[in-house]
Amino acid sequence: MLHRVFTCLALTLGLATAVTGPATAADKIVVGGKKFTEQQLVSEMTAQLLRANGFSVDKRPDLGSSVLRAAQENGQVDVYWEYTGTSLVIYNKVTERLSPEETYARIKTLDAQKGITWLNPSKANNTYALAMRKEEAGKEGIASISDLSKQLNAHKPYKFASNAEFFSRPDGLRPLQDMYGFEFERKNIVRMDGGLTYQALKDGQVNVALVLSTDGRIPAFDFIVLQDDKAFFPSYALTPVVRTPVLEANPKLGELLNTLSSQLDNDTIAKLNSRVDVGRESIEGVAKDFLTQHKLI
């Protein structure tokens, strides 16, 4: 079974074997990314930035979180952008609640032992969040998850749109419900692709949807993000992570990615996401425009 898993991983990445030896400055940099707009944008920005500075780049976007992380640990992906909370909870199984600064320090130390270096975190904190249509939330007097809990416990039959990962992950729906003391009826939980939750909420197919807090569709569709008043969700600072041997062989790589990271915050990334998801601009065009405007290329 284990052999089959790694065989599938190699086929997914289009690689016959893992590259586990020390990197040299002449090696091609493999840039990975996950399956949603924000990740597609930062992986494309990374690829364009590195190519403009003389690196040879092989971009491998649209990978699942676990596959991407395993690929980096196995030497098949050199650099991608990860979220601090994901590494803390999912990859390192840390269950204690930490501040954003403590989260970053902990995962930096833990992942260093696995040959992974966390560079400087951006100011973009793309945490999971619950959203409602602003008009409906206003009528129901809901501004926070605690307010939502009161309505659900008063037997309001709200429907909830969630992606499959959040439905089952250890920092997902079940522990969220436990902390806030409510429960969506199973028949009222609609699982779908993460990108579809926004449209389902906009169209009134559901009352509450799982969103990512930096998604540009939140203001475009007139949603309100419910305040996480019990601080359930950990910090999810968007941060470039690099295989340590690759970084040691290419110190310029860290300098370039830290500069890019310093230009990203919630408002900036939400506007970039909106240009793609709402404005229907191309990933490549938005990435190039951003890098050019900020004189990074």
Salt bridges, closest charged atoms under 4 A:
GLU44 OE1 - LYS59 NZ 3.14
ASP58 OD2 - ARG60 NH2 2.59
GLU73 OE2 - ARG69 NE 2.74
ASP78 OD1 - ARG243 NH2 3.03
GLU82 OE1 - LYS34 NZ 2.72
GLU96 OE2 - ARG106 NH1 3.05
ASP111 OD1 - ARG69 NH2 2.72
ASP111 OD1 - LYS114 NZ 3.99
GLU135 OE2 - LYS139 NZ 3.48
GLU136 OE1 - ARG133 NH2 2.65
GLU140 OE1 - LYS156 NZ 2.77
GLU165 OE2 - ARG169 NH1 3.18
ASP171 OD1 - ARG169 NE 2.40
GLU183 OE2 - ARG174 NH2 3.34
GLU185 OE1 - LYS187 NZ 3.79
ASP215 OD2 - ARG217 NH2 2.90
ASP222 OD1 - LYS134 NZ 3.39
ASP267 OD2 - LYS271 NZ 3.14
ASP277 OD2 - ARG217 NH2 3.77
GLU281 OE1 - ARG275 NH2 2.93
ASP289 OD2 - ARG275 NH1 3.00
